[in-house]
């Protein structure tokens, strides 16, 4: 799985709405890709903060902002092995 694919599925992954196979693939990606691991944790924490404040929907602007930051970070980093 490539980082771009991981990022596409990340929201559903955190929602827990992915099927088991895809979920396993994303988990596997996290074991070797440090960038996505950080992104996953950050996004998870952000979502938790929103949930604690009883805001269940992430604003699109924040979602886009997070996504841009992630893509920039991935592009600027050294190439990582892709499975
Ligand atoms: Zn990755």
PDB file of the backbone (N, CA, C, O) and the ligand in Angstrom, with CONECT records:
HET     ZN  A 101       1
ATOM      1  N   UNK A   1       0.836  -1.205   0.000  1.00  0.00           N
ATOM      2  CA  UNK A   1       0.000   0.000   0.000  1.00  0.00           C
ATOM      3  C   UNK A   1       0.869   1.253   0.000  1.00  0.00           C
ATOM      4  O   UNK A   1       1.851   1.348   0.737  1.00  0.00           O
ATOM      5  N   UNK A   2       0.491   2.205  -0.835  1.00  0.00           N
ATOM      6  CA  UNK A   2       1.220   3.467  -0.897  1.00  0.00           C
ATOM      7  C   UNK A   2       0.651   4.450   0.119  1.00  0.00           C
ATOM      8  O   UNK A   2      -0.488   4.320   0.568  1.00  0.00           O
ATOM      9  N   UNK A   3       1.485   5.452   0.474  1.00  0.00           N
ATOM     10  CA  UNK A   3       1.049   6.470   1.433  1.00  0.00           C
ATOM     11  C   UNK A   3      -0.213   7.170   0.946  1.00  0.00           C
ATOM     12  O   UNK A   3      -1.128   7.429   1.729  1.00  0.00           O
ATOM     13  N   UNK A   4      -0.261   7.474  -0.344  1.00  0.00           N
ATOM     14  CA  UNK A   4      -1.423   8.183  -0.878  1.00  0.00           C
ATOM     15  C   UNK A   4      -2.696   7.373  -0.660  1.00  0.00           C
ATOM     16  O   UNK A   4      -3.753   7.921  -0.348  1.00  0.00           O
ATOM     17  N   UNK A   5      -2.573   6.068  -0.830  1.00  0.00           N
ATOM     18  CA  UNK A   5      -3.728   5.193  -0.634  1.00  0.00           C
ATOM     19  C   UNK A   5      -4.109   5.138   0.847  1.00  0.00           C
ATOM     20  O   UNK A   5      -5.284   5.154   1.214  1.00  0.00           O
ATOM     21  N   UNK A   6      -3.081   5.073   1.671  1.00  0.00           N
ATOM     22  CA  UNK A   6      -3.309   5.061   3.108  1.00  0.00           C
ATOM     23  C   UNK A   6      -4.100   6.290   3.537  1.00  0.00           C
ATOM     24  O   UNK A   6      -5.065   6.206   4.297  1.00  0.00           O
ATOM     25  N   UNK A   7      -3.652   7.446   3.017  1.00  0.00           N
ATOM     26  CA  UNK A   7      -4.285   8.708   3.409  1.00  0.00           C
ATOM     27  C   UNK A   7      -5.727   8.789   2.941  1.00  0.00           C
ATOM     28  O   UNK A   7      -6.580   9.385   3.599  1.00  0.00           O
ATOM     29  N   UNK A   8      -5.983   8.177   1.788  1.00  0.00           N
ATOM     30  CA  UNK A   8      -7.349   8.158   1.266  1.00  0.00           C
ATOM     31  C   UNK A   8      -8.269   7.383   2.193  1.00  0.00           C
ATOM     32  O   UNK A   8      -9.430   7.745   2.382  1.00  0.00           O
ATOM     33  N   UNK A   9      -7.739   6.317   2.767  1.00  0.00           N
ATOM     34  CA  UNK A   9      -8.555   5.435   3.601  1.00  0.00           C
ATOM     35  C   UNK A   9      -8.537   5.813   5.083  1.00  0.00           C
ATOM     36  O   UNK A   9      -9.278   5.254   5.891  1.00  0.00           O
ATOM     37  N   UNK A  10      -7.672   6.777   5.420  1.00  0.00           N
ATOM     38  CA  UNK A  10      -7.434   7.067   6.836  1.00  0.00           C
ATOM     39  C   UNK A  10      -8.702   7.417   7.622  1.00  0.00           C
ATOM     40  O   UNK A  10      -8.909   6.912   8.725  1.00  0.00           O
ATOM     41  N   UNK A  11      -9.546   8.281   7.052  1.00  0.00           N
ATOM     42  CA  UNK A  11     -10.756   8.686   7.770  1.00  0.00           C
ATOM     43  C   UNK A  11     -11.648   7.490   8.104  1.00  0.00           C
ATOM     44  O   UNK A  11     -12.154   7.359   9.218  1.00  0.00           O
ATOM     45  N   UNK A  12     -11.823   6.624   7.107  1.00  0.00           N
ATOM     46  CA  UNK A  12     -12.660   5.446   7.327  1.00  0.00           C
ATOM     47  C   UNK A  12     -11.997   4.493   8.313  1.00  0.00           C
ATOM     48  O   UNK A  12     -12.660   3.833   9.113  1.00  0.00           O
ATOM     49  N   UNK A  13     -10.663   4.439   8.232  1.00  0.00           N
ATOM     50  CA  UNK A  13      -9.897   3.594   9.146  1.00  0.00           C
ATOM     51  C   UNK A  13     -10.150   4.032  10.583  1.00  0.00           C
ATOM     52  O   UNK A  13     -10.386   3.202  11.461  1.00  0.00           O
ATOM     53  N   UNK A  14     -10.100   5.337  10.815  1.00  0.00           N
ATOM     54  CA  UNK A  14     -10.304   5.856  12.166  1.00  0.00           C
ATOM     55  C   UNK A  14     -11.765   5.757  12.590  1.00  0.00           C
ATOM     56  O   UNK A  14     -12.067   5.645  13.778  1.00  0.00           O
ATOM     57  N   UNK A  15     -12.659   5.798  11.625  1.00  0.00           N
ATOM     58  CA  UNK A  15     -14.084   5.625  11.915  1.00  0.00           C
ATOM     59  C   UNK A  15     -14.406   4.182  12.274  1.00  0.00           C
ATOM     60  O   UNK A  15     -15.416   3.889  12.913  1.00  0.00           O
ATOM     61  N   UNK A  16     -13.513   3.285  11.841  1.00  0.00           N
ATOM     62  CA  UNK A  16     -13.756   1.863  12.072  1.00  0.00           C
ATOM     63  C   UNK A  16     -14.732   1.284  11.073  1.00  0.00           C
ATOM     64  O   UNK A  16     -15.303   0.217  11.299  1.00  0.00           O
ATOM     65  N   UNK A  17     -14.927   1.987   9.965  1.00  0.00           N
ATOM     66  CA  UNK A  17     -15.922   1.519   8.998  1.00  0.00           C
ATOM     67  C   UNK A  17     -15.306   0.763   7.824  1.00  0.00           C
ATOM     68  O   UNK A  17     -15.993   0.457   6.849  1.00  0.00           O
ATOM     69  N   UNK A  18     -14.018   0.465   7.917  1.00  0.00           N
ATOM     70  CA  UNK A  18     -13.383  -0.303   6.844  1.00  0.00           C
ATOM     71  C   UNK A  18     -13.611  -1.793   7.044  1.00  0.00           C
ATOM     72  O   UNK A  18     -13.854  -2.254   8.160  1.00  0.00           O
ATOM     73  N   UNK A  19     -13.530  -2.536   5.952  1.00  0.00           N
ATOM     74  CA  UNK A  19     -13.619  -3.986   6.122  1.00  0.00           C
ATOM     75  C   UNK A  19     -12.287  -4.508   6.675  1.00  0.00           C
ATOM     76  O   UNK A  19     -11.258  -3.837   6.605  1.00  0.00           O
ATOM     77  N   UNK A  20     -12.341  -5.710   7.220  1.00  0.00           N
ATOM     78  CA  UNK A  20     -11.207  -6.263   7.960  1.00  0.00           C
ATOM     79  C   UNK A  20      -9.932  -6.350   7.129  1.00  0.00           C
ATOM     80  O   UNK A  20      -8.836  -6.107   7.635  1.00  0.00           O
ATOM     81  N   UNK A  21     -10.079  -6.698   5.852  1.00  0.00           N
ATOM     82  CA  UNK A  21      -8.909  -6.883   4.995  1.00  0.00           C
ATOM     83  C   UNK A  21      -8.164  -5.562   4.801  1.00  0.00           C
ATOM     84  O   UNK A  21      -6.942  -5.492   4.934  1.00  0.00           O
ATOM     85  N   UNK A  22      -8.932  -4.515   4.482  1.00  0.00           N
ATOM     86  CA  UNK A  22      -8.345  -3.199   4.254  1.00  0.00           C
ATOM     87  C   UNK A  22      -7.745  -2.657   5.550  1.00  0.00           C
ATOM     88  O   UNK A  22      -6.682  -2.037   5.555  1.00  0.00           O
ATOM     89  N   UNK A  23      -8.448  -2.906   6.633  1.00  0.00           N
ATOM     90  CA  UNK A  23      -7.996  -2.489   7.948  1.00  0.00           C
ATOM     91  C   UNK A  23      -6.633  -3.106   8.271  1.00  0.00           C
ATOM     92  O   UNK A  23      -5.741  -2.437   8.793  1.00  0.00           O
ATOM     93  N   UNK A  24      -6.494  -4.387   7.950  1.00  0.00           N
ATOM     94  CA  UNK A  24      -5.242  -5.098   8.181  1.00  0.00           C
ATOM     95  C   UNK A  24      -4.124  -4.511   7.330  1.00  0.00           C
ATOM     96  O   UNK A  24      -2.981  -4.402   7.774  1.00  0.00           O
ATOM     97  N   UNK A  25      -4.471  -4.133   6.095  1.00  0.00           N
ATOM     98  CA  UNK A  25      -3.470  -3.545   5.208  1.00  0.00           C
ATOM     99  C   UNK A  25      -3.000  -2.191   5.723  1.00  0.00           C
ATOM    100  O   UNK A  25      -1.817  -1.862   5.640  1.00  0.00           O
ATOM    101  N   UNK A  26      -3.926  -1.417   6.252  1.00  0.00           N
ATOM    102  CA  UNK A  26      -3.558  -0.111   6.806  1.00  0.00           C
ATOM    103  C   UNK A  26      -2.711  -0.280   8.063  1.00  0.00           C
ATOM    104  O   UNK A  26      -1.742   0.450   8.272  1.00  0.00           O
ATOM    105  N   UNK A  27      -3.078  -1.232   8.882  1.00  0.00           N
ATOM    106  CA  UNK A  27      -2.297  -1.499  10.094  1.00  0.00           C
ATOM    107  C   UNK A  27      -0.881  -1.927   9.739  1.00  0.00           C
ATOM    108  O   UNK A  27       0.087  -1.548  10.399  1.00  0.00           O
ATOM    109  N   UNK A  28      -0.784  -2.717   8.694  1.00  0.00           N
ATOM    110  CA  UNK A  28       0.522  -3.194   8.237  1.00  0.00           C
ATOM    111  C   UNK A  28       1.365  -2.010   7.765  1.00  0.00           C
ATOM    112  O   UNK A  28       2.562  -1.936   8.041  1.00  0.00           O
ATOM    113  N   UNK A  29       0.725  -1.093   7.053  1.00  0.00           N
ATOM    114  CA  UNK A  29       1.427   0.094   6.548  1.00  0.00           C
ATOM    115  C   UNK A  29       2.008   0.895   7.721  1.00  0.00           C
ATOM    116  O   UNK A  29       3.122   1.413   7.645  1.00  0.00           O
ATOM    117  N   UNK A  30       1.239   0.984   8.792  1.00  0.00           N
ATOM    118  CA  UNK A  30       1.669   1.751   9.968  1.00  0.00           C
ATOM    119  C   UNK A  30       2.903   1.153  10.639  1.00  0.00           C
ATOM    120  O   UNK A  30       3.651   1.859  11.314  1.00  0.00           O
ATOM    121  N   UNK A  31       3.114  -0.151  10.451  1.00  0.00           N
ATOM    122  CA  UNK A  31       4.246  -0.791  11.126  1.00  0.00           C
ATOM    123  C   UNK A  31       5.584  -0.375  10.533  1.00  0.00           C
ATOM    124  O   UNK A  31       6.611  -0.430  11.209  1.00  0.00           O
ATOM    125  N   UNK A  32       5.574   0.050   9.243  1.00  0.00           N
ATOM    126  CA  UNK A  32       6.864   0.443   8.659  1.00  0.00           C
ATOM    127  C   UNK A  32       6.923   1.893   8.207  1.00  0.00           C
ATOM    128  O   UNK A  32       8.011   2.412   7.961  1.00  0.00           O
ATOM    129  N   UNK A  33       5.768   2.567   8.090  1.00  0.00           N
ATOM    130  CA  UNK A  33       5.782   3.948   7.598  1.00  0.00           C
ATOM    131  C   UNK A  33       5.584   4.923   8.764  1.00  0.00           C
ATOM    132  O   UNK A  33       4.484   5.094   9.288  1.00  0.00           O
ATOM    133  N   UNK A  34       6.697   5.549   9.142  1.00  0.00           N
ATOM    134  CA  UNK A  34       6.667   6.447  10.290  1.00  0.00           C
ATOM    135  C   UNK A  34       5.806   7.680  10.022  1.00  0.00           C
ATOM    136  O   UNK A  34       5.083   8.140  10.906  1.00  0.00           O
ATOM    137  N   UNK A  35       5.883   8.212   8.803  1.00  0.00           N
ATOM    138  CA  UNK A  35       5.086   9.390   8.444  1.00  0.00           C
ATOM    139  C   UNK A  35       3.607   9.163   8.674  1.00  0.00           C
ATOM    140  O   UNK A  35       2.930   9.968   9.314  1.00  0.00           O
ATOM    141  N   UNK A  36       3.122   8.071   8.150  1.00  0.00           N
ATOM    142  CA  UNK A  36       1.698   7.783   8.256  1.00  0.00           C
ATOM    143  C   UNK A  36       1.310   7.455   9.697  1.00  0.00           C
ATOM    144  O   UNK A  36       0.190   7.725  10.131  1.00  0.00           O
ATOM    145  N   UNK A  37       2.250   6.872  10.420  1.00  0.00           N
ATOM    146  CA  UNK A  37       2.010   6.576  11.829  1.00  0.00           C
ATOM    147  C   UNK A  37       1.739   7.867  12.607  1.00  0.00           C
ATOM    148  O   UNK A  37       0.796   7.960  13.392  1.00  0.00           O
ATOM    149  N   UNK A  38       2.609   8.869  12.356  1.00  0.00           N
ATOM    150  CA  UNK A  38       2.453  10.171  13.007  1.00  0.00           C
ATOM    151  C   UNK A  38       1.129  10.818  12.593  1.00  0.00           C
ATOM    152  O   UNK A  38       0.371  11.326  13.419  1.00  0.00           O
ATOM    153  N   UNK A  39       0.886  10.778  11.295  1.00  0.00           N
ATOM    154  CA  UNK A  39      -0.338  11.376  10.755  1.00  0.00           C
ATOM    155  C   UNK A  39      -1.572  10.717  11.361  1.00  0.00           C
ATOM    156  O   UNK A  39      -2.532  11.390  11.735  1.00  0.00           O
ATOM    157  N   UNK A  40      -1.532   9.405  11.450  1.00  0.00           N
ATOM    158  CA  UNK A  40      -2.649   8.648  11.997  1.00  0.00           C
ATOM    159  C   UNK A  40      -2.899   9.056  13.450  1.00  0.00           C
ATOM    160  O   UNK A  40      -4.034   9.311  13.852  1.00  0.00           O
ATOM    161  N   UNK A  41      -1.830   9.112  14.219  1.00  0.00           N
ATOM    162  CA  UNK A  41      -1.961   9.498  15.626  1.00  0.00           C
ATOM    163  C   UNK A  41      -2.484  10.913  15.785  1.00  0.00           C
ATOM    164  O   UNK A  41      -3.354  11.177  16.616  1.00  0.00           O
ATOM    165  N   UNK A  42      -1.947  11.819  14.982  1.00  0.00           N
ATOM    166  CA  UNK A  42      -2.351  13.225  15.062  1.00  0.00           C
ATOM    167  C   UNK A  42      -3.820  13.385  14.712  1.00  0.00           C
ATOM    168  O   UNK A  42      -4.568  14.087  15.392  1.00  0.00           O
ATOM    169  N   UNK A  43      -4.214  12.720  13.642  1.00  0.00           N
ATOM    170  CA  UNK A  43      -5.605  12.809  13.198  1.00  0.00           C
ATOM    171  C   UNK A  43      -6.540  12.214  14.239  1.00  0.00           C
ATOM    172  O   UNK A  43      -7.602  12.765  14.529  1.00  0.00           O
ATOM    173  N   UNK A  44      -6.125  11.075  14.797  1.00  0.00           N
ATOM    174  CA  UNK A  44      -6.903  10.404  15.828  1.00  0.00           C
ATOM    175  C   UNK A  44      -7.124  11.324  17.029  1.00  0.00           C
ATOM    176  O   UNK A  44      -8.234  11.442  17.546  1.00  0.00           O
ATOM    177  N   UNK A  45      -6.033  11.975  17.461  1.00  0.00           N
ATOM    178  CA  UNK A  45      -6.124  12.886  18.606  1.00  0.00           C
ATOM    179  C   UNK A  45      -7.025  14.063  18.288  1.00  0.00           C
ATOM    180  O   UNK A  45      -7.815  14.497  19.127  1.00  0.00           O
ATOM    181  N   UNK A  46      -6.901  14.582  17.060  1.00  0.00           N
ATOM    182  CA  UNK A  46      -7.733  15.708  16.652  1.00  0.00           C
ATOM    183  C   UNK A  46      -9.198  15.323  16.698  1.00  0.00           C
ATOM    184  O   UNK A  46     -10.037  16.083  17.180  1.00  0.00           O
ATOM    185  N   UNK A  47      -9.499  14.139  16.194  1.00  0.00           N
ATOM    186  CA  UNK A  47     -10.879  13.657  16.186  1.00  0.00           C
ATOM    187  C   UNK A  47     -11.389  13.475  17.618  1.00  0.00           C
ATOM    188  O   UNK A  47     -12.536  13.799  17.928  1.00  0.00           O
ATOM    189  N   UNK A  48     -10.509  12.948  18.490  1.00  0.00           N
ATOM    190  CA  UNK A  48     -10.907  12.751  19.887  1.00  0.00           C
ATOM    191  C   UNK A  48     -11.243  14.076  20.559  1.00  0.00           C
ATOM    192  O   UNK A  48     -12.202  14.170  21.325  1.00  0.00           O
ATOM    193  N   UNK A  49     -10.442  15.100  20.262  1.00  0.00           N
ATOM    194  CA  UNK A  49     -10.685  16.428  20.830  1.00  0.00           C
ATOM    195  C   UNK A  49     -12.050  16.930  20.371  1.00  0.00           C
ATOM    196  O   UNK A  49     -12.826  17.470  21.158  1.00  0.00           O
ATOM    197  N   UNK A  50     -12.326  16.740  19.082  1.00  0.00           N
ATOM    198  CA  UNK A  50     -13.611  17.177  18.546  1.00  0.00           C
ATOM    199  C   UNK A  50     -14.756  16.427  19.205  1.00  0.00           C
ATOM    200  O   UNK A  50     -15.803  17.001  19.505  1.00  0.00           O
ATOM    201  N   UNK A  51     -14.544  15.143  19.422  1.00  0.00           N
ATOM    202  CA  UNK A  51     -15.611  14.329  20.023  1.00  0.00           C
ATOM    203  C   UNK A  51     -15.869  14.734  21.461  1.00  0.00           C
ATOM    204  O   UNK A  51     -17.013  14.751  21.916  1.00  0.00           O
ATOM    205  N   UNK A  52     -14.792  15.062  22.182  1.00  0.00           N
ATOM    206  CA  UNK A  52     -14.951  15.500  23.562  1.00  0.00           C
ATOM    207  C   UNK A  52     -15.753  16.790  23.625  1.00  0.00           C
ATOM    208  O   UNK A  52     -16.474  17.043  24.590  1.00  0.00           O
ATOM    209  N   UNK A  53     -15.617  17.587  22.599  1.00  0.00           N
ATOM    210  CA  UNK A  53     -16.363  18.835  22.538  1.00  0.00           C
ATOM    211  C   UNK A  53     -17.725  18.652  21.876  1.00  0.00           C
ATOM    212  O   UNK A  53     -18.414  19.617  21.546  1.00  0.00           O
ATOM    213  N   UNK A  54     -18.087  17.402  21.696  1.00  0.00           N
ATOM    214  CA  UNK A  54     -19.372  17.047  21.108  1.00  0.00           C
ATOM    215  C   UNK A  54     -19.557  17.618  19.711  1.00  0.00           C
ATOM    216  O   UNK A  54     -20.672  17.921  19.285  1.00  0.00           O
ATOM    217  N   UNK A  55     -18.447  17.757  19.014  1.00  0.00           N
ATOM    218  CA  UNK A  55     -18.522  18.125  17.602  1.00  0.00           C
ATOM    219  C   UNK A  55     -18.140  16.868  16.831  1.00  0.00           C
ATOM    220  O   UNK A  55     -16.980  16.456  16.832  1.00  0.00           O
ATOM    221  N   UNK A  56     -19.104  16.276  16.189  1.00  0.00           N
ATOM    222  CA  UNK A  56     -18.863  14.973  15.590  1.00  0.00           C
ATOM    223  C   UNK A  56     -18.324  15.044  14.169  1.00  0.00           C
ATOM    224  O   UNK A  56     -17.728  14.088  13.672  1.00  0.00           O
ATOM    225  N   UNK A  57     -18.537  16.181  13.521  1.00  0.00           N
ATOM    226  CA  UNK A  57     -18.066  16.304  12.156  1.00  0.00           C
ATOM    227  C   UNK A  57     -16.816  17.167  12.115  1.00  0.00           C
ATOM    228  O   UNK A  57     -16.790  18.268  12.666  1.00  0.00           O
ATOM    229  N   UNK A  58     -15.776  16.655  11.455  1.00  0.00           N
ATOM    230  CA  UNK A  58     -14.599  17.488  11.238  1.00  0.00           C
ATOM    231  C   UNK A  58     -14.940  18.502  10.147  1.00  0.00           C
ATOM    232  O   UNK A  58     -15.446  18.136   9.087  1.00  0.00           O
ATOM    233  N   UNK A  59     -14.660  19.775  10.413  1.00  0.00           N
ATOM    234  CA  UNK A  59     -14.916  20.751   9.355  1.00  0.00           C
ATOM    235  C   UNK A  59     -14.083  20.421   8.119  1.00  0.00           C
ATOM    236  O   UNK A  59     -12.943  19.970   8.234  1.00  0.00           O
ATOM    237  N   UNK A  60     -14.650  20.643   6.956  1.00  0.00           N
ATOM    238  CA  UNK A  60     -13.935  20.320   5.721  1.00  0.00           C
ATOM    239  C   UNK A  60     -12.623  21.079   5.612  1.00  0.00           C
ATOM    240  O   UNK A  60     -11.637  20.563   5.084  1.00  0.00           O
ATOM    241  N   UNK A  61     -12.617  22.306   6.114  1.00  0.00           N
ATOM    242  CA  UNK A  61     -11.396  23.108   6.027  1.00  0.00           C
ATOM    243  C   UNK A  61     -10.273  22.458   6.818  1.00  0.00           C
ATOM    244  O   UNK A  61      -9.131  22.408   6.360  1.00  0.00           O
ATOM    245  N   UNK A  62     -10.596  21.960   8.002  1.00  0.00           N
ATOM    246  CA  UNK A  62      -9.587  21.312   8.836  1.00  0.00           C
ATOM    247  C   UNK A  62      -9.135  20.005   8.201  1.00  0.00           C
ATOM    248  O   UNK A  62      -7.951  19.669   8.206  1.00  0.00           O
ATOM    249  N   UNK A  63     -10.084  19.291   7.665  1.00  0.00           N
ATOM    250  CA  UNK A  63      -9.785  18.033   7.009  1.00  0.00           C
ATOM    251  C   UNK A  63      -8.829  18.273   5.831  1.00  0.00           C
ATOM    252  O   UNK A  63      -7.851  17.549   5.649  1.00  0.00           O
ATOM    253  N   UNK A  64      -9.135  19.301   5.043  1.00  0.00           N
ATOM    254  CA  UNK A  64      -8.301  19.628   3.882  1.00  0.00           C
ATOM    255  C   UNK A  64      -6.916  20.085   4.327  1.00  0.00           C
ATOM    256  O   UNK A  64      -5.906  19.737   3.716  1.00  0.00           O
ATOM    257  N   UNK A  65      -6.890  20.857   5.382  1.00  0.00           N
ATOM    258  CA  UNK A  65      -5.652  21.389   5.927  1.00  0.00           C
ATOM    259  C   UNK A  65      -4.743  20.246   6.397  1.00  0.00           C
ATOM    260  O   UNK A  65      -3.551  20.214   6.094  1.00  0.00           O
ATOM    261  N   UNK A  66      -5.327  19.329   7.131  1.00  0.00           N
ATOM    262  CA  UNK A  66      -4.600  18.154   7.606  1.00  0.00           C
ATOM    263  C   UNK A  66      -4.059  17.350   6.429  1.00  0.00           C
ATOM    264  O   UNK A  66      -2.904  16.926   6.415  1.00  0.00           O
ATOM    265  N   UNK A  67      -4.916  17.158   5.460  1.00  0.00           N
ATOM    266  CA  UNK A  67      -4.552  16.365   4.303  1.00  0.00           C
ATOM    267  C   UNK A  67      -3.391  17.019   3.552  1.00  0.00           C
ATOM    268  O   UNK A  67      -2.446  16.338   3.155  1.00  0.00           O
ATOM    269  N   UNK A  68      -3.462  18.330   3.358  1.00  0.00           N
ATOM    270  CA  UNK A  68      -2.392  19.056   2.671  1.00  0.00           C
ATOM    271  C   UNK A  68      -1.073  18.907   3.417  1.00  0.00           C
ATOM    272  O   UNK A  68      -0.027  18.670   2.812  1.00  0.00           O
ATOM    273  N   UNK A  69      -1.134  19.049   4.721  1.00  0.00           N
ATOM    274  CA  UNK A  69       0.063  18.952   5.545  1.00  0.00           C
ATOM    275  C   UNK A  69       0.691  17.567   5.417  1.00  0.00           C
ATOM    276  O   UNK A  69       1.911  17.418   5.358  1.00  0.00           O
ATOM    277  N   UNK A  70      -0.162  16.582   5.379  1.00  0.00           N
ATOM    278  CA  UNK A  70       0.301  15.197   5.274  1.00  0.00           C
ATOM    279  C   UNK A  70       0.980  14.957   3.928  1.00  0.00           C
ATOM    280  O   UNK A  70       2.070  14.390   3.859  1.00  0.00           O
ATOM    281  N   UNK A  71       0.319  15.396   2.867  1.00  0.00           N
ATOM    282  CA  UNK A  71       0.842  15.176   1.525  1.00  0.00           C
ATOM    283  C   UNK A  71       2.182  15.894   1.364  1.00  0.00           C
ATOM    284  O   UNK A  71       3.121  15.342   0.790  1.00  0.00           O
ATOM    285  N   UNK A  72       2.267  17.118   1.869  1.00  0.00           N
ATOM    286  CA  UNK A  72       3.508  17.882   1.792  1.00  0.00           C
ATOM    287  C   UNK A  72       4.612  17.149   2.531  1.00  0.00           C
ATOM    288  O   UNK A  72       5.737  17.040   2.044  1.00  0.00           O
ATOM    289  N   UNK A  73       4.280  16.652   3.702  1.00  0.00           N
ATOM    290  CA  UNK A  73       5.261  15.948   4.518  1.00  0.00           C
ATOM    291  C   UNK A  73       5.756  14.680   3.822  1.00  0.00           C
ATOM    292  O   UNK A  73       6.948  14.374   3.835  1.00  0.00           O
ATOM    293  N   UNK A  74       4.846  13.970   3.234  1.00  0.00           N
ATOM    294  CA  UNK A  74       5.209  12.730   2.553  1.00  0.00           C
ATOM    295  C   UNK A  74       6.079  13.013   1.332  1.00  0.00           C
ATOM    296  O   UNK A  74       7.029  12.281   1.054  1.00  0.00           O
ATOM    297  N   UNK A  75       5.749  14.071   0.610  1.00  0.00           N
ATOM    298  CA  UNK A  75       6.497  14.396  -0.592  1.00  0.00           C
ATOM    299  C   UNK A  75       7.908  14.861  -0.272  1.00  0.00           C
ATOM    300  O   UNK A  75       8.843  14.610  -1.033  1.00  0.00           O
ATOM    301  N   UNK A  76       8.056  15.540   0.860  1.00  0.00           N
ATOM    302  CA  UNK A  76       9.356  16.111   1.206  1.00  0.00           C
ATOM    303  C   UNK A  76      10.284  15.102   1.872  1.00  0.00           C
ATOM    304  O   UNK A  76      11.489  15.326   1.988  1.00  0.00           O
ATOM    305  N   UNK A  77       9.710  14.000   2.301  1.00  0.00           N
ATOM    306  CA  UNK A  77      10.544  13.011   2.993  1.00  0.00           C
ATOM    307  C   UNK A  77      11.242  12.098   1.998  1.00  0.00           C
ATOM    308  O   UNK A  77      10.894  12.045   0.819  1.00  0.00           O
ATOM    309  N   UNK A  78      12.226  11.390   2.501  1.00  0.00           N
ATOM    310  CA  UNK A  78      12.956  10.441   1.672  1.00  0.00           C
ATOM    311  C   UNK A  78      12.020   9.328   1.229  1.00  0.00           C
ATOM    312  O   UNK A  78      11.064   8.988   1.926  1.00  0.00           O
ATOM    313  N   UNK A  79      12.304   8.770   0.071  1.00  0.00           N
ATOM    314  CA  UNK A  79      11.439   7.668  -0.404  1.00  0.00           C
ATOM    315  C   UNK A  79      11.436   6.527   0.610  1.00  0.00           C
ATOM    316  O   UNK A  79      12.465   6.155   1.175  1.00  0.00           O
ATOM    317  N   UNK A  80      10.253   5.997   0.811  1.00  0.00           N
ATOM    318  CA  UNK A  80      10.113   4.866   1.733  1.00  0.00           C
ATOM    319  C   UNK A  80       9.718   3.634   0.928  1.00  0.00           C
ATOM    320  O   UNK A  80       9.098   3.747  -0.130  1.00  0.00           O
ATOM    321  N   UNK A  81      10.071   2.488   1.421  1.00  0.00           N
ATOM    322  CA  UNK A  81       9.690   1.274   0.672  1.00  0.00           C
ATOM    323  C   UNK A  81       8.174   1.161   0.573  1.00  0.00           C
ATOM    324  O   UNK A  81       7.451   1.453   1.525  1.00  0.00           O
ATOM    325  N   UNK A  82       7.721   0.744  -0.562  1.00  0.00           N
ATOM    326  CA  UNK A  82       6.287   0.579  -0.748  1.00  0.00           C
ATOM    327  C   UNK A  82       5.968  -0.891  -0.921  1.00  0.00           C
ATOM    328  O   UNK A  82       6.653  -1.626  -1.632  1.00  0.00           O
ATOM    329  N   UNK A  83       4.917  -1.289  -0.253  1.00  0.00           N
ATOM    330  CA  UNK A  83       4.561  -2.696  -0.385  1.00  0.00           C
ATOM    331  C   UNK A  83       3.527  -2.858  -1.476  1.00  0.00           C
ATOM    332  O   UNK A  83       3.089  -3.976  -1.750  1.00  0.00           O
TER     333      UNK A  83
HETATM  334 ZN    ZN A 101       2.877   5.887   4.549  1.00  0.00          ZN
END
